[in-house]
């Protein structure tokens, strides 16, 4: 246990808007927070702004994922891991048509959104407390079940500003969460998934105004979600209040419902 006696929370993608909101929330709840992201300078600056620990590296690399979790274990009892790192490539602020996605593009999305998440979860399981306090939360997406949209300009909906490769990667994340919850249940480590809908992050900030308005028009609540909305769900899932919640997918989408 760390000198402060605080449990440790690790947040990948922690320098991004969703990760930063989660870091703030978990710090308020008494966690010692370690954020991990790709760019060293940006990660360190964000860590200083938030008053948390920082770690930079390519988490698609096994050794780097292991080093992250070893660093976390040095800080205290690791009881929360939030896999929030992810990419959603855009073309002129819109989705990338499937026939413009290269094999290299597809592999990179799968590496960042799925392989890195698997590696972090695997290394986390080796160091996390096994006394019922531990929780892994993976960030999926509404597109995991809704899929992507049709060709640009299609008259039929829905309009989803994410390419086929992103939707496929998030479907893998949802499936992986189900498998992981069963693998780790005997060790008293819970695994749940959050599926955000349209949320104001750096990934959606580049969307053109007309497309942005079209997406908002599909959401019954008529508004975009915020990083704090997602952080609230994470806050619940890593808390003792969710001690019997395991293998769930928590939809946070303003009633923009998946198709199945």
C-alpha positions in Angstrom: 0.0 0.0 0.0 1.2 3.5 -0.8 2.3 5.9 1.9 -1.0 7.7 1.6 -2.9 4.5 2.0 -4.9 5.3 -1.2 -5.9 2.6 -3.7 -4.4 3.1 -7.2 -6.3 3.7 -10.4 -4.7 3.4 -13.8 -6.3 5.2 -16.8 -5.1 4.6 -20.3 -5.8 7.5 -22.7 -5.7 9.5 -19.5 -4.4 12.7 -21.2 -7.5 12.9 -23.4 -10.7 14.6 -22.4 -12.5 11.5 -21.2 -9.5 10.2 -19.4 -8.9 13.5 -17.7 -12.5 13.8 -16.5 -12.2 10.2 -15.1 -8.9 11.0 -13.4 -10.5 14.0 -11.7 -13.5 12.0 -10.5 -11.4 9.1 -9.2 -9.0 11.4 -7.5 -11.9 13.0 -5.7 -13.0 9.5 -4.6 -9.6 8.9 -2.9 -7.7 7.0 -5.6 -4.0 7.7 -6.3 -4.3 8.1 -10.1 -1.8 7.1 -12.8 -2.6 8.3 -16.3 -1.0 6.7 -19.4 -0.9 8.1 -22.9 1.3 8.1 -25.9 3.0 11.5 -26.1 5.4 12.1 -23.2 5.3 15.9 -23.1 1.5 16.1 -23.3 1.1 13.3 -20.8 3.4 14.9 -18.3 1.7 18.3 -18.7 -1.7 16.8 -18.2 -0.6 14.9 -15.2 0.8 18.0 -13.6 -2.5 19.9 -14.3 -4.5 17.1 -12.7 -2.2 16.5 -9.8 -1.7 12.8 -10.7 1.1 10.5 -11.8 2.0 10.2 -15.5 3.3 7.4 -17.8 4.0 7.6 -21.5 4.4 4.8 -24.0 3.0 2.7 -26.8 0.7 0.3 -25.0 0.4 -1.9 -28.1 3.8 -3.1 -27.0 3.8 -5.9 -24.4 6.8 -4.7 -22.5 5.4 -1.2 -22.2 2.0 -2.5 -21.0 3.9 -4.5 -18.4 6.0 -1.5 -17.3 2.8 0.5 -16.9 1.3 -1.9 -14.5 4.5 -2.5 -12.6 4.7 1.3 -12.1 1.2 1.3 -10.8 2.0 -1.5 -8.4 4.8 0.5 -7.0 2.3 3.2 -6.0 0.1 1.0 -3.9 -2.8 -1.5 -4.2 -4.1 -1.4 -7.8 -7.8 -1.7 -7.6 -9.1 0.2 -10.7 -8.0 0.0 -14.3 -9.8 2.1 -16.9 -9.0 1.3 -20.6 -10.0 4.6 -22.3 -7.3 4.8 -24.9 -8.6 4.6 -28.5 -8.5 6.1 -31.9 -11.3 6.8 -34.5 -9.7 8.0 -37.8 -11.6 10.6 -39.8 -11.5 11.9 -43.4 -12.2 15.6 -43.5 -13.9 15.4 -40.2 -16.2 12.6 -41.3 -16.1 8.8 -41.4 -13.6 7.0 -43.6 -15.5 5.1 -46.3 -14.7 1.4 -46.1 -13.1 1.4 -49.6 -10.7 4.1 -48.4 -9.5 2.0 -45.4 -6.2 0.4 -46.0 -5.0 -2.8 -44.3 -2.5 -0.8 -42.4 -5.3 1.6 -41.2 -7.4 -1.4 -40.1 -4.6 -3.1 -38.2 -3.6 0.2 -36.4 -7.2 0.7 -35.2 -7.3 -2.9 -33.9 -3.9 -2.6 -32.3 -4.8 0.6 -30.4 -8.4 -0.2 -29.6 -8.2 -3.9 -28.9 -4.7 -5.3 -28.6 -3.5 -2.6 -26.2 -6.6 -3.1 -24.1 -6.0 -6.8 -23.9 -2.4 -6.3 -23.0 -3.2 -3.8 -20.2 -5.9 -6.1 -18.8 -3.6 -9.1 -18.9 -0.8 -7.2 -17.1 -3.3 -5.6 -14.7 -4.7 -9.0 -13.6 -1.2 -10.0 -12.5 -0.9 -7.1 -10.0 -4.4 -6.1 -9.0 -5.7 -6.8 -5.5 -7.7 -10.0 -5.3 -9.9 -9.2 -2.3 -13.0 -8.0 -4.1 -12.1 -4.4 -4.5 -10.7 -4.6 -8.0 -12.4 -3.5 -11.2 -11.5 -3.1 -14.8 -13.6 -0.8 -17.0 -13.2 -0.9 -20.8 -14.5 1.9 -23.0 -16.6 0.5 -25.9 -19.0 2.4 -28.0 -22.6 2.6 -29.2 -21.1 1.6 -32.6 -20.2 -1.8 -31.3 -23.8 -2.8 -31.7 -25.1 -0.2 -34.1 -22.3 -0.5 -36.6 -21.2 2.2 -39.0 -23.4 4.3 -41.3 -23.9 3.8 -45.0 -22.1 5.7 -47.8 -21.6 9.4 -47.4 -24.8 11.1 -48.5 -27.0 8.0 -48.2 -30.6 8.9 -47.5 -31.0 6.2 -44.9 -29.7 6.4 -41.4 -28.2 6.3 -38.9 -25.4 8.8 -39.4 -22.5 7.6 -37.4 -19.2 9.4 -37.8 -17.0 6.4 -37.3 -15.5 4.0 -39.9 -16.1 0.3 -40.2 -12.8 -0.4 -38.6 -13.7 1.6 -35.5 -17.1 -0.1 -35.1 -15.5 -3.5 -35.6 -12.8 -2.8 -33.0 -15.4 -1.7 -30.4 -17.5 -4.9 -31.1 -14.3 -6.8 -30.2 -14.0 -4.7 -27.0 -17.5 -5.6 -25.9 -16.9 -9.3 -26.6 -13.6 -9.3 -24.8 -15.2 -7.8 -21.7 -17.6 -10.8 -21.5 -14.7 -13.2 -21.8 -12.6 -11.3 -19.3 -15.2 -11.1 -16.7 -15.4 -14.9 -16.6 -11.7 -15.4 -16.7 -11.1 -13.0 -13.8 -14.2 -13.7 -11.6 -12.3 -16.4 -9.6 -9.7 -13.8 -8.7 -12.4 -11.4 -7.6 -11.6 -8.9 -10.3 -14.7 -7.4 -12.0 -14.7 -6.4 -15.7 -17.4 -4.2 -17.2 -17.8 -2.1 -20.3 -19.1 1.4 -20.9 -20.7 2.1 -24.3 -20.7 5.9 -24.8 -23.0 7.4 -27.4 -22.1 10.7 -29.1 -19.8 12.4 -26.7 -17.9 15.7 -26.8 -14.2 14.6 -26.9 -11.2 15.3 -29.1 -12.4 12.6 -31.4 -15.7 14.4 -32.1 -14.3 18.0 -32.1 -13.2 17.7 -35.7 -16.7 16.8 -37.1 -18.1 19.5 -39.5 -21.1 21.5 -38.1 -23.7 20.2 -40.5 -22.8 16.6 -39.8 -22.6 17.4 -36.1 -26.1 18.8 -36.2 -27.4 15.7 -38.1 -26.1 13.4 -35.4 -27.5 15.4 -32.6 -30.9 15.3 -34.5 -30.9 11.5 -34.1 -30.5 11.6 -30.3 -33.9 11.7 -28.4 -32.4 13.9 -25.6 -31.2 16.3 -28.2 -27.8 16.9 -26.7 -24.3 15.5 -26.8 -22.8 13.7 -23.9 -19.9 15.1 -21.9 -16.7 13.4 -20.6 -18.1 13.9 -17.1 -21.2 11.8 -18.0 -18.8 8.9 -18.9 -16.7 9.5 -15.8 -19.8 9.2 -13.7 -20.4 5.7 -15.0 -16.8 4.7 -14.5 -16.9 6.1 -11.0 -19.9 3.9 -10.2 -18.4 0.7 -11.8 -15.1 0.9 -9.8 -17.0 1.6 -6.5 -18.2 -0.8 -3.9 -21.7 0.1 -4.9 -21.1 -2.0 -8.0 -19.6 -5.0 -6.2 -22.0 -7.4 -7.9 -22.0 -5.8 -11.3 -19.7 -8.0 -13.5 -19.8 -8.5 -17.3 -22.2 -5.6 -17.9 -22.4 -3.1 -20.7 -23.5 0.3 -19.4 -25.0 2.4 -22.2 -24.5 6.2 -21.7 -26.1 7.6 -24.9 -29.0 10.0 -24.3 -31.5 7.3 -25.5 -29.8 7.0 -28.8 -30.4 3.2 -28.6 -28.3 0.5 -30.3 -30.1 -1.6 -32.8 -29.6 -4.8 -30.8 
